[in-house]
Amino acid sequence: MTAPTARSGSHGVEELLANVPHGETPDLSGGYPRLEESRIRSLETLGECRPTSRGEVLIAEGEPETIFYVVLSGRVAVVEAFGCTDQRVARVHGSGRFLGELGVLTGQVAFFTSVVVDLGEALAIPTDRLRAYAAADPAFGDQVLRAYLIRRSLALGEGIGFRIVGSRYSAGTRKLREFAARNRLPHRFVDLETDPSAERLLRELGVGPEETPVVLYQNRLLRNPSIAELAAMFGLRELDAKEEVCDLVIVGAGPAGLAAAVYGASEGLDTGVLEAIAAGGQAARTSRIENYLGFPAGISGGELAERAALQAEKFGARRTVPAEVVGLEQRDGEYALRLADGGEVLGRSVIVATGVRVRRLPVPRMEEFEDTCVYYAATPIEAQQCVGHPVVVVGGGNSAGQAAVFLADHAAEVHLVVREPRLDEQMSRYLADRIIRDPRIQVLLHTEVRELQGENGRLEAVVVEDTATGERQRLPARDLMVFIGGDPCTSWLPESVALDSGGYILTGSAAGRARAAEETNGRAPAFLETTLPGVFAAGDVRSGSIKRVASSVGEGAMAVRLVHEHLATTR
């Protein structure tokens, strides 16, 4: 993959630079801080100061971010789709600001190109030195991390980044958008249904509508790519199936799995994480978590997951997405995890943190609308779909409540359909009170969905029934958000792993009783250990778990301690 440069004839570079706005992008959110002079002088010992020329590319879209740049003088533009006909300036930075995005810390490729607008000077620091400096100076490290996280959130919210071109009513487009959103990959959706530039763009590319969706990134065009192709392009597949045996393999990267990855890797275990879709699990589908310790103002589930994944990677944990595990086999004192793509990963111990799979509404015609108008998350991507349209949210728990509050800022109207007789029966009291006071949200208690109406995969209305009176009403709806719990992801486990009547994994004394029914010797399972020695369960997938982010994190950490004890007895 070759990065475009201003000096190699990129499309309209001079015209682009000539139209860059005067000044720089305001720092309204903390994502573009200006470094103090004393900090810059300290950083100068790590790299070199060098002159920059107009049109020079400092960071190229699609290439790893190996240099941390501080602008000493002049201005630098951050450009989306650089070198293409629809290139545009996203940000402008001036003296004292640093460039780049999360790739500086993770090694991920750049999503944007940074181009010099005015003659000036820049401080260039190799990223390995920058990371070491940040680790030794936590205040600076926090400043950089916070800025990069905010930049990522802004890019996601504004819809800038690589482009996904397709129809909003296409199942293939929906899968790509959801994968990008849940992995917090900055992207712009070009909708064939509503965007006037879409048809022109497809003609320029020589792509017919039947070949969509397509992904445009740097100088690459992917026709109807798979999720695996998209993940590989952005460096999300770090753990290769090979003969090497990991000390610990974690299946699932929700709060429990990410906590286990942080503690396992930080304590010296060779740790691998396999995740089918994206880091964060159910928590990442939540627009805001307000009752997690240490975040009094709340934090989005996606950002919490992103922070945890960065922390795990910092300690050396290797994460691969997508990596769907379809089988577990005990082999010569080790465990082989079979992947859906035919690969295999070996581990001396395993933590199952697969959580739950979202539960579907059992109503007629659900399959007709599910790939286009039904959602199981409330992130900025879903919000973009709902702007100016009526939305129905189904569920009585915190996830449904947070979704209703979040979407009220975007949708024309929000109906919250709750089957319980009281809003706070399953929902935290603080959130129920907030919803009751919000005039933009209409709450329908003791009510259930009975029918979906619409044509050609386009939802028009949701018919609901009051279970107390039997009365039905038709709610206009362009999109349907469903948060009605989930079922444990345990179908891939062998029969030797005992489950309870609901399909959740038995651990500790309950696993011991299940094992005793089949064998009379062997040690009792540890607290989080399953009926297979060295295989542990943590988080929502475990029978008897609390089903809260904080408890899942705690179980992930505890499981690692038990892994150490297991490995000590087998080496």
N, C-alpha and C positions, 0 to 999 in steps of 0.2 A: 504494500500500500504506500503510495508516494504522496507526500504532503505538498499541497500547492504553495508556491511562494510568489511574492510580489515581483521578484526579479525574473521569474520564469514565464511571464506572460499571463498571469491570472486575469480573469475577466474584470475589466473596468476598475482597476485598483485606484488609479488617479482620480477617477470620477467619484469613487467611494470616499477617498480621503478628502477630496475637495468639499464634500457635503457633510463632513463630520461637524456636529454642533460645536459652537465655541464653549470653552470652559470644560467642566468634567461632570460626570454623573454625581448627583448629590448623595451623600451618605445618610439616608433617612432611616436606615434600619440596622446599622452596625455592620453591614457586610463589606464596607469599603473604608476601613479606618486609615488614618494617616499616621505613620510611625513617627515617634519623636526623634529629634536629631541625635540624642544620646543612644537610642536604640540602633539607629542606622550606623553610627560610628562603631558600635559593638559588632554589628553584622558584617561590616567591611573587612574584618579580620578573617572571615570565612570564605570570601570570594574575591572577585575582581570587579573594579569599576571600568566600564568601557563605553565608548561613544556609540550612539545609535543614530541611524539614518532613516529618513522618511521612506516609508514603504517596507522597511525591514520586518520580517516575521520573527518574533521572539518565541512564541509558542504556536505550534501548528496543530490544527484540528486533526485528530486521528493518530497523533504520535504521543508516546509517553511523556509526561511532564518531568523531565530530569533536572531542570534548572528552576530555582526560585528567584524571581526577579523583583527588585525594588526600583521604582522609577525615581531617579535622582533629579532629572530635569526633563522638560519636554512633556509630551502626552502620548499615551498609547490607547488605541481603540481595540475593544474586544468585539470580534466580528462573528456573526453566525453565517454559515454556508459560504465561507470565504472562497472567492474564485468562481462562484456560480452566478447565474444571471439574477437570482433573487437574494444575493448576499445583502446583509444589513448590519449596521452598527448596533450592538446591544448595550455596550457600556463605554465610557471614556474615563481613563485614569490619568491623574497628574502627579506632580512631584510629591514624594513621600508615601505613595501608596504601593502596595505589593500586588503582583499579578497572580494568575493561576486559579485553580480550583482544587477540589478534593484529591485529584490525581497526584498532586504534589506530595500528599501524605500516604496515599495508597498504591501509587504506581500505575493507577488506571490511566487510560489514554485521555487526552484533552478533548473536550466537547466543542471548544471554540478556538478561534485563531486570534492571537494578540499581535497587532500591527502598529508599528511606530507611525504616529501622525506628524509630530514635529521633531526636528533635530534635538538631540539631548544626550542624556547619559543614563545608564542603568547599572545597578549592582547585580551581578550574576553569581548565585551560590548553588553549588551542587546539592541536590535534595537530600543526599545521605548526610551531609554536614548540617543541613538545616534541621533535619529530624533529631540528630544528636544534640544540637544546640537547644531545640525546643524541649527535649526531654530533661535537660539540665536546668532549664528556666521555665517552670510550669506556667508562670504568668504570661509569658510570650507565647508558649505553646497553646494555651487556652485562647489567647487573642486570635491566633491564626486559625485554629480549629473552628472557633465560633464564626469567624468571618466566612470561612469556606462553607460551613453548614448553611449559613444564611444565604450565601450566593446560590447554593444548590436549591434551596427552598424557593428563592425568588425565580430562578429559571424554570422550576417546575410549575409554579403558580402562574407565570406569564406565558408559558407554552413556548419556550425558545430552546433550541438545541437541534439535534438531528431530526430529520423529517420522516414521518409516517404518512404516506398518501394512500387513501382508501375511503370506502364508504362507511359511515357510522353504523350502517345496517348490515355490515359484513362481519361474519363470525371470525374470519381470519384477521381482520383489522382490529377487532375487539381484543383478541388474544395478544397481539403485539403491543397494543396500547396498555393493557393491564400489566403485562410483564414489565414494560418500561416504567410504568408508574410505580409498581410495587417494589422495583429495584431502584427507584429514584434516579432514573436515567433521564437527563434533560432532553426533552424532545418537543417537536411541534407537530400537531396533527393537522394535515391538510385534507379537509373533508370534501369528497367528490360531490356531496349533495348540496353544500352551501357555499363553498369557497370558490369565487370566480377565477382564481389563479390556478386551480387544480387542473382544469382541462388544458390550459396553455402549457403547464409544466409537463404533463404527460406527453403532449405532442413533441415538445423539445427533446424529451428523453426517448421518444420512439416507443412508448409503452401504451398498450391498449387497455381499456377499462377492465377487460377480462383477465389481465395479468396482475391486477392489484389484489392485495395491498403491496406497495413497494416501500423500501426503506432507502433514504438518501443520506449518506454520511461521507463527508470529505469528498473523495473522487470515486466513491463506490455506489453502485446501484444494486440492490438485492430485490429480486422479483419474488413476491410471496414467500419470504424466508421463514424458516422454522424458528422456534424459540431458542433452540440450541445454537443456531447460526448467529442470532442476535447476541446471545450471551458470549459466544466466542469472540465476536468482533469487539466487545467492550471489556474483555479480560476477566470475565466472571467465573471461568473454569480454571481453578488453581490446583486442584487435587486430581491427578491422573490415576486411572486404574492401572496398577502395576504390581510387581512382586513384593515391593516394600510393604512391611506390616506396620501399621500405626499402633502406638500404645493405646490410643482412644479414638474411636470413630463415633461421632455424634450424628444421629439421624434427626434432622429437623433444626431449623434456625429461628425458632421463636424465642421468647424471653428465657425459657429454661435452657434451650440449646445454646444460645449465645452466652449465657452466664457460665455454662459448663465449658464452653470454648475458651472464655477469658481465663477462668481458673485453671483449666487443664493446661493450656499453653503457658501461662505465667508460672506454673509450678513444674515446668520442664518436661511435660508429656508431649510426645509427638502427636499432635491433635489434628484430625480431619473432620470437616463438617460437610454433610451432604444435605442439600435442600432442594426440594422439588420445584419451587417457584421463586421465592424471594425471602430474604431475611425479615424477621419480625412476626411471622405467623399471624394469628388473629389480631394481635396488638397493632400491627402495622396497618390494619384496615380502619383504625380508629382515628378520627380527625384530631382529638385531644384527650389526653389522659390527665386528669386533674387530681387524682388521689394517690399518686405514686410519690413515695418519700423523696424529698430533696428537690422537688419541682413545684414550688408554691403557685406559680403562674400557669402550671400545666405544661405539657409537651405533647407534640403530635406523636402518634405511634410510629410513624415512618422515621421521624428524626431520632427517636429513642433507639430504634433498631439500627439506624445508620451509625449512631455513636457507638453502640455495643459492637457492631461488626468491625468498626475501625479499631476499637480497643483489642478485640480478639486478634486481628491481623497484626497489630503492633507487637503482640507477644509471640507471633509466629504460627498461629492457627491457620490452616489452609481450608478455604471454603470453595465449594463448587456448586454452581447454579446453572441450569437446572440439572438435578441428579435425583431422579425418582428411584427409590429403593423398592424392589418388588419381591425380595426374598432374603432370608437369613438362614445360614447353615453353619453348624458347628463342625470344625474340621481340624483335627490334630491339635487340640488345645487352643485354637484360634477361631475367629468368626469371619465368615465370608459373606459380604453383603452384595447381592446381585442387583444390578441397575437395569432400568428399563431399556437402555440403549445397548445392552449386552455386556457392559463392563462389569468389573468386580473390584471391590475394595476390601482389604483384609485388616482386621484389628484384633488386638489382644483383649480388648474390652469394648463394650458398646453402651452408649446411653441413648435410649429411645425417647425423643422429645418431639414427636410428630404432631402433638396437639389434636385438634379436631378439624373435621372437614365441614364446611358450612352446610347447613340443612336447607333443603329446598322447600318451597311452599307446595303442599299437595293440592293444587287447584288445576282445573282443566286448562289446556292451551299453554301451560307454562313453558314447555319446550319450544313453542312457536316464537316466544318473545325473549327467552332467556339469553340468547347470544347477542341481542341487540339493545334491549331496553330494561333488563333486570340486572341489578348490581348487588354485590355483597360487601361493599366497602364505601366509605365516604371520605375521599381524598380530594385534593384540588382537581384531579383529572375528572372524577365524577361530577364535581361542582361545575366544571366547564361545560359538561353535557347538559346540565340542568338550568343554565342561565335563562331566565325569562319564561320558564315552563313550569307547569304544576307537577308536583312530586308527591308520591305516597311512600311513607316509611313504615315498615311493619316490624314490630317487636316491642317488648316491654323492659328490656335490660338497658344497661349503661351504653352499650354500643349503639343501639337504636336511638336513645336519647341524645347522645353526642352528635349523631348523624343529623337528627332533626334540627338541632341548634345550629350546626355548621351550614347545612343546606339552606336554612332560612335567610342567610345573607346573599344567596344566589338565585334561588328558585322564585317563581312568581307566587306560589303558595305551597305550603307543606301540610299534609295530613299525616298524623301519627296514629297508626292503627294498633291498639293494644288489646290483647284478649283478656288480660287480668281486670278485675273490677276496680283496682286502685293503681295509680301510676307509680307509686313507690313500693309496690309489692315485690318487684324484682329490681327496681332502679334505685340508685342512691338518692337519699332525700334531697341533698343539695341540688342535684340535677333535675329531679321532678319539680322542685319549687321554681327553678329557672324556666322550665318549659311552660308551667302553668301561667307564669307572669308574661310570657312572650306572646303578643297578639298575632304574630305571624304564623304561629303553629296551632293548628286545630287538632285537639286530642279526641280520639274516639275510643272510649273504654268499653270493656266487655264486647269487643267487636272483632270479627274475623273476615278474611278475604274469601270470597266465594267464586268470583269470576273475573277474567281479564278480557277486555274488549279492544279490538283494533283489527287492522288489515295489513297484509304483506309484511308481517314482523314489526309493525309500528304500533306501539301501545297508544290507546286513546283514553281509556278509562279503566278504573278498578271498581268492581261492585263488591260492597262489604255488607255484612249482616250483623245487627245488634243481637247478640246471643241471649240477652235478657228479654227483649220484646219480639224478636223475630223480624223486625223491620229491616229492609234493605235500602241502600242508597248508592247512587252512582257518583264516584269521585273522579273528576277529570285528572288524567295523569299521563305525562309524556314518559316518565321514568318511574320504576319501582325499585325501592331499596329494601332488602330483606335482611333482618338481623334476628333470627329466631333460634339461635344456638347452633350446635353442631353435633356430629357423631364422631367417635374416636377413629383416628387413622391407624387401625391395627390389622387390616385385612391381609397385609403382606407378611405378618409374623407367622412362624411355624406353630403347629399345635402344641409343641412343648412349652410355649409361653402361655401361661394360664391367664384367662380373662374373666371378668365378672359378667353378670347377666346383661349388662349394657354394652359390653365389648371393650371396657377399659381394662388396663393391665393391672393384675394383682401383684403387689410387692410386699416385702417384709414378712410379717407373721401370716398374713393372708396367703401369700405365695407359699409359705412354708406348709400351711395346712393343705393347699392344693397339691404340692409336691408329695406330701406324706401319703396322699391317696394312691400314689403310683410307686413310691419307693420308700424304703425304711431306713436307708443309710444316707450319709452325707450331712454337711453342716447346714444349719438353718440360714435362710437368706437374710442378708443385711436389710436395713430399713427400706431402702429404695431398690433393692435387688429383686429381680423377677425369678421365676422358676428355673431359669437358665443361669448358672453361675457366671458372673462377670458381665451379665447383661442387666442394665439398670433402666428404670423409667423415671422421668421427671416431668412436672408440669401437667397440663390439662389432660394428657393421655393416660395418666395414672389414676387408678381407682381410688376414690377418696380424696383427691386433690381439691384445693380450695377454689380453683378457677379464678385467680387474680394474678396480675402481672407480678406483684411483689412476691407472692408465695412461689410462683414459678421460678423466679430468679433465685430464691433461696434454695429450692430443691435442686436446681442445676448446680449450684455451688456445693451443696452437700453430696450430691452424687459423685463429684470429682474426688472428694475425700474418701468415699467408699471404693472408688476405682483404685486409688493408691493402695488401699488395704488389700484389695483383691490381687493386684499385680505383685505385691510383696510376697504373697503366698504361692504364686505360680512361677516365679523366676528362680 
